[in-house]
Amino acid sequence: MMLMGDEVRRTQGGNNNAYCQDNETSWFDWTLLAKRADVHRFVTLLNARRVLRDVEPERQRVALNQLIRQADIAWHGVRLHEPDWGHGSHSVAFTATLTRERMLFHFILNAYWEPLEFEIPPVANGGPDPWRRWIDTFLDSPHDIVDWERAPSVPGQGYRAEPRSVVVLFASVAGEPDTSASRRGEASPS
């Protein structure tokens, strides 16, 4: 959930009950649009992808929470199907296979203070370099998030996630996606 001003890092100083205050706590500082243009741009591109659901083919799709429940999710660490659920772990990755949409999403979460090389799963019938990078929060704006249609290809079978970053890759699958090994390593954190 986003609140007014989150898109420009507006703060209420920890006050989550400012609705009745007519002062700087609840006012919107319009100068933040220029000061935080990079964050505003990032959120705008996230919203642009969400707004696509208002286009006719998108209206027939399910809600996000239903989509997540229906997705075939495979958990990973830096190696495929080997998530590290230990207390000392600072990274995890997962692949969400959306069979009906013929899409794969691969999320990499690196909270470690050094870069880590993550394996990325092969894509059945995907051709060479089927993965495309939509988001990499380590990169400077405007490369941290790109227009969906202009997302660059990810070469090879791995992705270097820089320190304290989130990466979102996606791939379209021609025909039926290969989900034969997608549930290996699916143990949940305890």
Backbone bond lengths (Angstrom), bond angles and torsions (degrees), N, CA, C in turn:
res aa  C-N    CA-C-N  psi(-1)  N-CA   C-N-CA  omega(-1)  CA-C   N-CA-C  phi
1 M - - - 1.430 - - 1.521 108.20 -
2 M 1.300 115.17 136.28 1.456 120.82 177.04 1.519 108.87 -115.20
3 L 1.304 114.56 143.50 1.454 120.90 176.84 1.516 109.37 -111.42
4 M 1.331 115.83 162.36 1.455 120.57 179.54 1.519 110.12 -52.92
5 G 1.300 115.39 126.67 1.447 120.83 177.01 1.513 114.86 96.24
6 D 1.330 117.99 -15.06 1.464 119.52 177.86 1.525 110.86 -58.33
7 E 1.322 116.09 -31.78 1.462 120.47 -176.89 1.527 112.60 -70.22
8 V 1.339 118.41 -7.37 1.463 121.90 176.09 1.530 110.67 -130.55
9 R 1.333 116.77 22.30 1.461 123.88 177.80 1.529 112.49 60.31
10 R 1.324 116.60 34.04 1.461 121.22 175.38 1.525 108.49 -67.52
11 T 1.313 116.82 145.10 1.457 120.58 179.13 1.521 110.57 -129.58
12 Q 1.293 115.54 151.25 1.461 122.13 172.72 1.527 109.36 -107.51
13 G 1.312 116.43 18.33 1.451 121.20 177.20 1.521 113.31 62.37
14 G 1.323 116.92 32.55 1.456 121.09 179.26 1.522 114.02 87.87
15 N 1.311 117.99 -2.47 1.460 121.50 -178.91 1.524 109.38 -86.06
16 N 1.333 117.08 109.05 1.461 119.74 -179.75 1.531 112.01 -95.65
17 N 1.323 116.55 11.54 1.461 120.76 -177.80 1.524 109.62 -132.84
18 A 1.338 116.30 51.49 1.465 121.30 -173.17 1.522 113.24 -95.83
19 Y 1.333 117.74 8.16 1.466 120.10 -174.97 1.527 112.75 -60.09
20 C 1.311 118.42 -27.77 1.460 120.61 -175.47 1.526 112.59 -98.65
21 Q 1.317 117.68 8.32 1.461 120.29 -178.43 1.521 109.93 -103.26
22 D 1.300 115.56 125.35 1.454 121.09 176.06 1.526 107.36 -104.49
23 N 1.337 114.58 72.61 1.462 121.01 179.29 1.520 108.59 -154.91
24 E 1.326 117.67 -170.47 1.468 121.18 -175.45 1.526 113.39 -61.15
25 T 1.323 118.22 -20.48 1.461 120.86 178.57 1.525 111.01 -61.94
26 S 1.316 117.88 -38.75 1.465 120.31 -175.97 1.523 113.40 -109.45
27 W 1.305 118.93 -3.59 1.455 120.86 179.43 1.525 110.55 -78.41
28 F 1.309 115.10 155.35 1.464 120.64 175.69 1.526 108.40 -98.23
29 D 1.303 116.97 124.60 1.462 123.33 178.58 1.531 107.69 -89.64
30 W 1.318 116.28 103.38 1.465 121.04 -174.87 1.520 113.18 -66.80
31 T 1.335 118.28 -18.13 1.465 119.61 177.66 1.530 111.30 -68.89
32 L 1.349 116.75 -17.08 1.465 119.62 178.63 1.532 111.93 -65.52
33 L 1.335 117.49 -24.31 1.468 119.77 177.63 1.520 110.83 -59.26
34 A 1.305 117.52 -41.92 1.465 120.70 179.02 1.531 110.74 -78.05
35 K 1.330 117.53 -40.15 1.460 120.88 -178.19 1.524 112.57 -66.68
36 R 1.300 117.49 -33.75 1.471 122.96 -175.88 1.533 111.16 -119.24
37 A 1.320 116.25 40.31 1.467 120.87 -177.73 1.521 111.96 -58.93
38 D 1.344 117.68 -33.26 1.462 120.49 -179.39 1.523 111.33 -66.17
39 V 1.318 117.84 -42.60 1.464 121.07 179.22 1.528 109.77 -69.34
40 H 1.328 116.58 -40.31 1.469 120.67 178.28 1.531 110.44 -60.57
41 R 1.317 116.69 -42.93 1.465 121.34 178.36 1.528 111.03 -62.28
42 F 1.342 116.99 -42.79 1.459 121.84 179.79 1.534 110.26 -59.14
43 V 1.313 116.57 -49.90 1.469 121.22 -179.24 1.531 110.86 -65.67
44 T 1.320 116.95 -37.27 1.466 120.53 177.84 1.529 111.02 -60.52
45 L 1.334 117.21 -41.88 1.465 119.90 179.02 1.532 111.54 -70.92
46 L 1.325 118.39 -34.52 1.465 120.16 173.44 1.526 110.13 -61.31
47 N 1.325 115.23 -45.56 1.466 119.72 179.57 1.523 111.98 -65.91
48 A 1.325 117.35 -34.92 1.466 120.49 179.78 1.522 110.47 -60.31
49 R 1.318 116.85 -39.34 1.466 120.04 177.61 1.519 110.18 -66.93
50 R 1.316 117.39 -39.70 1.464 121.62 179.53 1.531 110.73 -67.14
51 V 1.316 117.36 -38.44 1.463 121.49 -178.46 1.529 111.12 -65.45
52 L 1.331 117.62 -24.02 1.461 120.06 177.43 1.526 111.23 -57.65
53 R 1.308 117.79 -22.23 1.465 121.02 179.53 1.526 110.93 -66.85
54 D 1.340 117.97 -12.06 1.457 120.27 177.37 1.528 112.28 -86.36
55 V 1.329 117.50 -6.25 1.453 121.93 176.08 1.532 107.33 -77.87
56 E 1.313 118.03 147.04 1.473 122.81 -170.27 1.532 115.35 -45.80
57 P 1.341 120.74 -54.15 1.471 117.63 -179.80 1.523 112.29 -61.66
58 E 1.325 115.89 -30.49 1.456 119.54 -178.78 1.528 111.95 -71.72
59 R 1.326 118.53 -28.71 1.467 121.09 -179.90 1.514 112.08 -62.89
60 Q 1.316 117.14 -26.19 1.455 121.11 -178.02 1.525 111.73 -81.58
61 R 1.304 117.42 -5.33 1.453 120.90 -178.63 1.521 110.26 -85.03
62 V 1.306 114.66 167.45 1.459 120.90 -176.23 1.527 110.80 -85.58
63 A 1.323 116.50 165.80 1.459 121.99 177.52 1.524 109.93 -67.92
64 L 1.322 116.56 160.13 1.455 121.64 -176.56 1.525 111.79 -57.70
65 N 1.328 118.13 -44.87 1.474 119.15 -178.57 1.527 111.00 -64.21
66 Q 1.340 117.97 -35.57 1.464 120.41 175.84 1.522 110.48 -68.99
67 L 1.313 115.80 -39.06 1.459 120.87 179.71 1.531 110.22 -61.29
68 I 1.316 116.81 -43.26 1.462 120.74 179.47 1.522 110.72 -64.96
69 R 1.337 116.81 -41.86 1.465 119.84 179.09 1.528 111.58 -64.47
70 Q 1.334 117.24 -33.59 1.461 120.94 -177.51 1.527 112.63 -84.86
71 A 1.316 117.00 -16.17 1.464 120.37 -177.24 1.523 110.05 -68.77
72 D 1.300 114.33 145.43 1.464 121.49 172.60 1.523 105.57 -89.94
73 I 1.328 116.80 111.42 1.460 121.00 -173.82 1.522 110.32 -107.16
74 A 1.318 115.57 129.76 1.461 122.66 175.94 1.526 107.92 -117.18
75 W 1.328 116.17 128.36 1.457 121.73 -178.58 1.522 110.34 -93.08
76 H 1.334 115.36 144.06 1.457 121.91 -177.92 1.526 110.19 -138.91
77 G 1.306 114.90 163.42 1.458 122.43 165.59 1.516 106.05 -109.21
78 V 1.318 117.42 -141.99 1.462 118.79 174.09 1.528 109.75 -70.62
79 R 1.332 115.52 -22.45 1.468 120.94 173.69 1.528 108.04 -106.79
80 L 1.313 115.69 145.86 1.459 120.80 -178.93 1.524 111.62 -60.16
81 H 1.301 116.56 137.45 1.471 125.39 175.37 1.530 113.34 62.91
82 E 1.345 117.02 20.99 1.456 121.12 178.62 1.530 110.39 -130.24
83 P 1.336 116.79 66.91 1.473 118.19 179.35 1.521 110.69 -70.26
84 D 1.303 116.23 145.66 1.465 121.59 176.86 1.524 107.35 -106.10
85 W 1.332 115.77 104.54 1.463 121.08 -178.65 1.526 111.17 -92.84
86 G 1.320 118.48 10.17 1.457 121.58 -178.49 1.524 112.75 -68.76
87 H 1.318 115.48 160.31 1.463 121.13 -178.43 1.522 112.45 -63.26
88 G 1.323 117.45 -28.22 1.457 120.73 -179.09 1.512 114.12 -86.84
89 S 1.319 117.52 -1.80 1.461 120.84 -178.14 1.526 110.67 -71.87
90 H 1.309 115.23 140.14 1.459 121.05 178.36 1.520 111.93 -123.17
91 S 1.333 116.96 15.94 1.458 118.52 -178.76 1.521 110.48 -153.19
92 V 1.312 114.61 152.58 1.456 121.87 174.55 1.528 106.79 -158.49
93 A 1.303 115.22 155.08 1.464 120.75 175.48 1.519 107.23 -139.39
94 F 1.313 115.76 156.11 1.461 118.96 173.70 1.513 109.78 -151.07
95 T 1.324 113.65 150.74 1.456 121.47 177.58 1.510 108.01 -113.19
96 A 1.311 116.83 128.95 1.463 122.56 176.26 1.521 107.51 -108.70
97 T 1.325 115.87 116.91 1.459 121.51 178.43 1.525 108.24 -97.86
98 L 1.311 116.25 119.05 1.455 122.28 178.44 1.527 107.07 -106.03
99 T 1.309 115.25 90.33 1.458 121.41 -172.11 1.516 111.77 -59.35
100 R 1.320 117.02 -47.79 1.464 120.66 -176.99 1.526 111.49 -61.68
101 E 1.326 116.10 -38.47 1.465 120.38 -179.27 1.523 112.59 -85.32
102 R 1.347 115.88 -8.65 1.467 121.94 -177.26 1.520 111.36 55.83
103 M 1.335 114.19 45.92 1.461 121.46 -179.15 1.521 109.61 -130.34
104 L 1.307 115.22 148.35 1.454 122.97 171.74 1.524 107.22 -122.21
105 F 1.315 115.74 137.94 1.458 121.46 172.43 1.514 107.30 -121.87
106 H 1.302 116.49 136.13 1.461 121.24 177.94 1.527 107.32 -123.64
107 F 1.331 115.54 118.68 1.460 122.36 -178.28 1.522 108.98 -107.14
108 I 1.314 116.27 131.74 1.455 122.55 177.46 1.524 107.51 -120.87
109 L 1.328 115.81 124.47 1.465 121.45 179.18 1.525 107.79 -119.32
110 N 1.320 116.69 107.66 1.458 121.65 -178.84 1.528 109.31 -112.62
111 A 1.322 116.74 99.77 1.462 121.60 177.18 1.526 110.86 -93.60
112 Y 1.320 117.00 2.81 1.463 121.51 -179.77 1.533 109.37 -73.69
113 W 1.329 117.38 157.01 1.460 121.28 -176.84 1.523 112.67 -86.77
114 E 1.327 117.06 3.18 1.457 120.91 175.77 1.526 108.95 -127.73
115 P 1.324 117.54 158.87 1.467 119.20 177.33 1.521 111.07 -67.71
116 L 1.318 116.13 149.51 1.459 122.14 177.23 1.518 109.00 -131.31
117 E 1.329 115.39 141.23 1.470 121.32 176.84 1.523 108.10 -93.55
118 F 1.325 117.12 117.18 1.457 123.27 -179.28 1.527 109.98 -103.40
119 E 1.315 116.33 135.51 1.454 120.24 171.23 1.527 107.76 -72.03
120 I 1.326 116.16 144.27 1.463 119.68 174.13 1.529 108.14 -116.86
121 P 1.324 116.78 143.11 1.461 119.16 -173.03 1.530 112.78 -70.97
122 P 1.323 115.30 149.06 1.471 118.45 174.31 1.526 109.47 -68.87
123 V 1.309 115.54 154.56 1.464 121.35 178.91 1.515 108.46 -114.77
124 A 1.336 116.00 118.89 1.466 120.55 178.23 1.523 109.25 -62.83
125 N 1.304 116.89 133.62 1.466 123.03 178.75 1.526 111.99 58.69
126 G 1.321 116.91 25.17 1.458 119.95 -175.35 1.507 115.00 -92.61
127 G 1.330 117.72 -11.21 1.457 120.00 -177.94 1.516 110.92 74.94
128 P 1.325 116.83 -174.64 1.465 119.92 -179.80 1.528 110.59 -72.47
129 D 1.313 116.22 138.61 1.467 123.09 177.85 1.529 113.14 48.34
130 P 1.335 117.64 61.10 1.466 119.96 -176.09 1.527 114.22 -75.49
131 W 1.341 117.58 -20.07 1.461 120.46 -176.82 1.520 110.59 -79.83
132 R 1.332 114.87 143.11 1.466 121.38 176.57 1.527 108.43 -126.99
133 R 1.321 116.12 141.51 1.463 120.99 -178.63 1.521 110.38 -92.29
134 W 1.331 114.55 118.22 1.462 120.16 176.35 1.526 110.25 -94.64
135 I 1.340 117.22 -46.48 1.460 121.45 -175.85 1.528 109.85 -131.71
136 D 1.327 115.83 136.27 1.459 122.95 167.37 1.519 105.55 -146.05
137 T 1.324 116.52 102.93 1.463 120.70 -172.13 1.525 113.96 -69.90
138 F 1.325 118.34 -10.24 1.465 120.02 177.18 1.523 110.87 -77.06
139 L 1.310 116.87 -29.78 1.456 121.01 -176.86 1.527 110.64 -70.04
140 D 1.314 115.42 148.85 1.457 120.43 177.56 1.531 109.66 -71.67
141 S 1.318 115.20 152.50 1.460 121.10 173.72 1.529 107.36 -64.39
142 P 1.279 120.58 137.38 1.457 130.18 12.23 1.530 114.44 -97.80
143 H 1.327 117.87 17.95 1.465 120.31 -176.74 1.532 113.02 -92.44
144 D 1.330 117.69 -7.84 1.463 120.96 -177.60 1.526 112.33 -67.50
145 I 1.316 117.04 -31.64 1.469 123.20 172.59 1.520 106.08 -143.41
146 V 1.315 115.97 139.77 1.465 120.00 -177.18 1.520 109.20 -124.27
147 D 1.325 115.09 162.70 1.461 119.18 174.05 1.514 108.47 -56.26
148 W 1.308 116.97 136.16 1.465 123.54 -177.71 1.527 111.13 -50.27
149 E 1.306 116.31 -45.69 1.464 121.45 -175.78 1.525 112.33 -70.97
150 R 1.319 117.75 -19.64 1.465 121.44 -176.48 1.522 113.22 -109.08
151 A 1.309 116.89 15.52 1.471 120.39 -178.43 1.528 109.70 -62.69
152 P 1.342 117.10 129.69 1.463 119.81 -178.10 1.530 112.32 -73.44
153 S 1.321 115.55 151.67 1.462 121.62 176.21 1.522 110.25 -68.09
154 V 1.322 115.03 150.74 1.461 121.57 176.35 1.523 106.91 -107.89
155 P 1.333 117.78 110.06 1.461 119.62 -178.78 1.522 111.59 -76.54
156 G 1.302 115.83 150.75 1.456 121.23 173.36 1.518 114.18 84.05
157 Q 1.332 114.79 -165.65 1.460 122.02 -174.75 1.517 112.41 -115.63
158 G 1.333 115.50 18.20 1.456 119.80 179.23 1.507 111.09 -148.66
159 Y 1.340 114.45 165.86 1.465 120.25 177.51 1.522 107.60 -140.62
160 R 1.304 116.18 129.47 1.462 121.43 177.95 1.523 108.32 -86.44
161 A 1.333 115.81 110.53 1.463 121.33 176.85 1.518 107.29 -93.09
162 E 1.290 115.70 119.88 1.460 121.05 -178.40 1.530 109.83 -72.63
163 P 1.334 117.00 169.09 1.470 119.69 -175.99 1.521 113.08 -56.76
164 R 1.335 114.71 140.83 1.469 122.79 173.85 1.522 112.10 48.35
165 S 1.323 115.27 57.06 1.461 119.92 -177.35 1.518 111.24 -134.86
166 V 1.323 114.27 161.16 1.466 123.32 174.40 1.518 106.55 -121.28
167 V 1.330 115.51 133.60 1.466 121.56 179.86 1.521 108.17 -125.28
168 V 1.331 116.66 136.05 1.467 121.36 174.97 1.522 107.35 -125.06
169 L 1.335 114.78 118.84 1.463 122.23 175.86 1.519 108.25 -111.38
170 F 1.320 117.16 154.05 1.467 119.88 174.71 1.515 109.60 -142.29
171 A 1.328 114.64 156.30 1.464 121.11 178.01 1.520 108.65 -145.80
172 S 1.300 116.01 141.95 1.461 121.58 172.21 1.511 107.52 -91.69
173 V 1.318 115.85 144.34 1.449 120.30 -177.55 1.522 108.66 -115.02
174 A 1.318 116.08 122.26 1.457 120.71 174.40 1.516 107.76 -79.77
175 G 1.305 117.36 131.16 1.464 119.52 -177.67 1.508 109.95 74.60
176 E 1.314 116.55 -151.32 1.463 121.44 -178.19 1.518 110.36 -87.82
177 P 1.344 118.45 133.32 1.455 120.58 177.57 1.517 111.85 -66.69
178 D 1.330 115.85 149.25 1.457 121.00 177.65 1.520 108.68 -84.98
179 T 1.334 116.85 106.24 1.463 120.92 -179.04 1.521 110.62 -113.12
180 S 1.316 117.08 17.31 1.459 120.70 -173.60 1.521 113.23 -59.42
181 A 1.328 117.85 -34.84 1.464 119.19 -177.62 1.520 111.51 -114.17
182 S 1.314 117.56 16.30 1.463 119.58 -170.06 1.514 114.21 -71.13
183 R 1.317 119.87 -19.54 1.454 120.30 -177.37 1.528 113.57 -96.77
184 R 1.331 117.90 -1.35 1.464 118.71 177.17 1.523 109.08 -65.82
185 G 1.317 115.15 142.53 1.468 119.73 177.66 1.504 113.36 72.95
186 E 1.333 118.39 24.93 1.441 120.63 -172.83 1.520 113.33 -86.33
187 A 1.308 118.37 8.88 1.465 120.32 -178.39 1.516 110.16 -53.56
188 S 1.327 115.74 139.80 1.456 120.05 -179.34 1.519 110.07 -93.43
189 P 1.341 115.73 155.90 1.454 118.82 -179.96 1.522 110.97 -64.78
190 S 1.345 116.01 144.93 1.469 118.25 179.13 1.505 110.96 -103.69
